[in-house]
Amino acid sequence: MTRKRTLIALIAVLSLALSAVVIDIATGFITGDSRSAADAGGAPSGASSPPSAPAAGGVPETPADAPDIAVQPDEQARFIGSSNDGGFSVAVMVWKSKAIAYVSDGSAQEAWLSGTAGGDTLLLTGVDGAVLHASVTDGALTGTAAWGQFEIAFTLPAAQPPAGLYHASAVVDGSQVRIGLIVMPDSSQTGIEWVDGVPQAAPAWDLEGATVPYRGTELQVKAIRPADA
């Protein structure tokens, strides 16, 4: 009888021990160094991690189909306007260490110039002896440009996008197409389209897309950058 009671007591103890083990497994504490996800500081299984913050100073990505008109991080200024006699449009883009200028009559005459930027004075040069000399006074760029038989004077106000200097180029049906395009502060446009060396007025750009039409196709428009010099 005593032996039977002892056996019953032993079975009861084992049952209690087994129940404790089952409970520990279910709650995640079967070993001393095991912790629940909440105690460990991790996200619960199946939960999404919070989005990481953008890097300090980061610039949001520009959609692939958007025109490239944003001010670049190293851009200092853009000066855009007409020559004093009204015969030419002039755009000057200035970055920390380089400047590029484009002068165009919108039909057949143009000049591209570039040089090193520094201080308030610019001295830019181009092919065939083209030269532009200008300085910043009261927030405007005043100077002269000369190329070939042309010489002009100008005073250009500082401008903000979408005013700027743009270009497009491609080979279409075997022809080399190149476009220089100035967008003025009032959003009007001027420039020259060259097809195999023959100039004509540049086609209109609606400023909403990233392309300009040419003979049933589309040429991608890009903002002038220092590497284009």
C-alpha positions in Angstrom: 0.0 0.0 0.0 2.9 2.3 0.9 4.6 1.4 -2.4 1.4 2.3 -4.3 1.1 5.7 -2.6 4.7 6.4 -3.4 4.2 5.5 -7.1 1.2 7.8 -7.3 3.1 10.7 -5.7 6.0 10.2 -8.1 3.6 10.2 -11.1 2.1 13.5 -9.9 5.5 15.1 -9.5 6.5 14.1 -13.0 3.2 15.4 -14.4 3.8 18.8 -12.8 7.4 18.9 -14.1 6.3 18.0 -17.6 3.6 20.8 -17.5 6.2 23.3 -16.5 8.5 22.4 -19.4 5.6 22.7 -21.8 4.7 26.1 -20.5 8.4 27.3 -20.7 8.6 26.2 -24.3 5.4 28.0 -25.2 6.6 31.3 -23.6 10.1 31.1 -25.0 12.0 30.8 -21.8 13.2 27.2 -22.1 16.8 28.3 -21.6 18.2 31.0 -19.5 19.6 33.1 -22.4 16.5 32.9 -24.6 14.3 36.0 -24.9 11.2 37.0 -26.6 11.4 39.4 -29.6 10.0 42.2 -27.5 12.6 41.7 -24.7 15.4 41.5 -27.3 14.3 44.8 -28.9 13.6 43.3 -32.2 10.5 43.6 -34.4 7.9 40.9 -34.0 7.9 38.2 -36.6 6.2 39.4 -39.7 6.3 43.1 -38.8 7.9 45.6 -41.2 11.0 47.5 -40.1 10.5 51.2 -40.0 11.9 53.0 -43.1 15.4 54.3 -42.6 15.9 58.1 -42.6 17.5 59.6 -45.6 21.1 60.6 -45.3 21.8 64.1 -44.1 21.8 66.5 -47.0 20.5 63.9 -49.3 18.6 65.0 -52.5 15.4 63.1 -53.5 15.7 61.2 -56.7 14.4 63.0 -59.8 11.8 60.9 -61.7 13.3 59.5 -64.9 10.7 61.2 -67.0 11.2 64.7 -65.5 13.2 67.4 -67.2 16.6 68.0 -65.7 16.1 71.6 -64.5 17.1 71.4 -60.9 20.0 73.5 -59.4 22.9 71.2 -59.0 24.7 71.0 -55.6 27.8 72.8 -56.8 26.0 75.5 -58.9 26.7 79.0 -57.9 24.5 81.1 -60.2 22.8 81.3 -63.6 22.6 84.5 -65.6 20.3 84.7 -68.6 19.0 87.5 -70.8 19.4 89.4 -74.0 22.4 91.4 -75.4 22.1 95.2 -75.1 21.1 95.5 -78.7 18.5 92.7 -78.5 20.0 90.7 -81.3 21.3 87.8 -79.2 20.3 85.7 -76.2 23.0 84.9 -73.6 23.1 82.2 -70.9 25.9 81.9 -68.4 26.0 79.0 -66.0 28.5 79.2 -63.1 29.6 76.4 -60.8 32.2 76.4 -58.0 35.1 75.9 -60.4 33.8 76.2 -63.9 31.5 78.4 -66.1 29.9 77.8 -69.4 28.3 80.4 -71.7 26.1 80.1 -74.8 25.3 83.0 -77.1 22.7 82.5 -79.8 20.7 84.6 -82.3 18.1 81.8 -82.5 18.6 81.1 -86.1 22.2 80.6 -87.4 24.8 82.3 -85.2 26.0 80.9 -81.9 29.1 80.6 -79.7 29.9 78.2 -76.8 32.5 79.4 -74.3 33.9 78.0 -71.1 36.5 78.6 -68.4 37.5 78.6 -64.8 35.2 80.4 -62.3 36.4 82.3 -59.3 35.5 85.5 -57.6 33.2 88.0 -59.3 34.9 88.0 -62.7 34.7 85.6 -65.6 37.0 85.1 -68.6 35.7 82.4 -70.9 37.0 81.3 -74.3 35.7 79.2 -77.2 36.7 78.1 -80.7 38.0 80.5 -83.3 39.1 83.1 -80.8 35.7 83.5 -79.1 36.0 85.3 -75.7 33.6 86.5 -73.0 34.7 88.8 -70.2 32.2 89.7 -67.5 31.9 90.6 -63.8 29.1 90.5 -61.3 27.8 93.9 -60.1 24.7 94.3 -57.9 23.7 90.7 -58.6 23.8 91.0 -62.4 26.5 89.9 -64.8 27.8 92.6 -67.0 30.3 92.2 -69.8 31.1 91.6 -73.5 31.4 88.6 -75.8 33.1 88.5 -79.2 33.4 85.7 -81.8 34.0 85.8 -85.6 32.7 89.2 -86.8 30.3 89.6 -83.9 30.8 91.6 -80.7 28.0 92.2 -78.1 27.6 93.8 -74.7 25.1 92.5 -72.1 23.8 92.8 -68.6 22.2 89.6 -67.5 20.0 89.2 -64.4 20.3 86.2 -62.1 17.8 83.6 -63.0 16.1 80.6 -61.4 14.9 77.3 -63.0 13.4 76.5 -65.4 15.3 79.4 -66.9 18.7 77.9 -67.9 20.9 76.4 -70.6 20.0 73.0 -72.1 21.1 70.8 -74.9 20.1 67.7 -76.9 22.0 65.5 -79.3 21.5 62.2 -81.2 22.0 60.5 -84.5 18.6 60.2 -86.3 18.3 58.4 -89.6 22.0 58.8 -90.1 22.1 62.5 -89.5 23.9 64.1 -86.5 21.4 66.4 -84.7 22.6 68.9 -82.0 20.5 71.5 -80.2 21.5 74.3 -78.0 18.5 75.8 -76.1 18.2 78.8 -73.8 15.1 79.1 -71.6 14.6 82.7 -70.6 13.4 84.0 -67.2 9.9 84.5 -68.7 10.0 80.8 -69.9 10.3 81.8 -73.6 12.9 79.9 -75.5 15.6 80.4 -78.2 18.3 78.3 -79.6 19.7 76.6 -82.7 19.2 73.1 -84.1 22.1 71.8 -86.2 21.5 68.9 -88.5 24.8 67.7 -90.2 26.2 71.2 -89.7 23.2 73.1 -91.1 21.5 75.5 -88.6 17.9 76.4 -88.1 15.7 77.6 -85.2 15.4 75.1 -82.4 12.1 73.4 -81.9 9.9 74.4 -79.0 10.1 72.5 -75.7 7.1 72.4 -73.5 9.2 72.3 -70.3 7.0 69.6 -68.9 8.7 66.6 -70.3 12.3 65.6 -70.8 12.3 65.5 -74.6 12.1 67.8 -77.6 10.5 66.7 -80.9 12.5 66.0 -84.1 11.1 64.5 -87.3 8.6 62.2 -85.5 11.0 61.2 -82.8 12.0 62.6 -79.4 15.4 63.9 -78.4 16.3 63.9 -74.7 16.9 67.3 -73.2 19.6 67.7 -70.6 20.7 70.7 -68.5 24.3 71.8 -69.3 26.8 70.6 -66.6 30.4 71.4 -66.0 31.5 68.2 -67.7 29.9 69.4 -71.0 32.6 72.0 -71.5 
